[in-house]
Amino acid sequence: MGHHWVPCLAISLPSRPVLLADKIHILSSRQSRVTERWFSVGQESQTAAPQDIVFLSDSCVKRLQLILEKGEALRVQVEGGGCSGFQYKFTVDTTINPDDRVFEQDGVSLVVDSDSMEYLKGGTVDYSEELIRSSFQVIHNPQAEHGCSCGSSFSIKL
C-alpha cells in the first residue's frame, strides 16, 4: 500500500508553556494550501521551507485520529541511544513548550522541540502495522545517514 505525504501546518507559540487545547485552532483540511504555511502567534504568516517542517503520512494521521483525544498531540523527540547512536521517542502530550514546533494536519497535531527538529526536519512520521508490531516511525529522514532494522534508531549525516 502506497503512502501519500502532504505538508502540514507548523505553529510557533509564545515564550511560555501553554496547553495545546488552549492555543491551537484545528483548521479544516478542506482549506487549500494552508498546510504549507507556518504561523507565528501575533505576527504575519510566512511560508516555511520544506526542509523546516516534519511531514505526516496518511497512515500516521489516521492512527492519530483514532487514539488522540481533544487537546492531545503526538510528541516526537530525538535522544541519544539505540543501536545507531540516536533514537526516536514518541509520547502523547498536552503541553507546548516555548521552543516547540507544532505541525497540524487533518485535525491532529505533532509536536517537536527545537533540538529534535534539527534531526527531524524534512522527515516523515509514519505509522506502520506489521505482523509482529505496530509503531510510529520516522521515514525518509534527510538528516539520517542510515537506520537500523527496528526503525527507531539512526545515525546522523555529518
Secondary structure, DSSP 4 states (H G I P E B T S, - for coil): ----EE--EEEE--SS-EEHHHHPPPPPTTSTTGGGEEEETTS--EEPPGGGS-EEEHHHHHHHHHHPPTT-EEEEEEEE-STTSEEEEEEEE-EE-TTEEEEEETTEEEEEEHHHHHHHTT-EEEEEE-SS-EEEEEES-TTEEEE-TTSSEEEE--
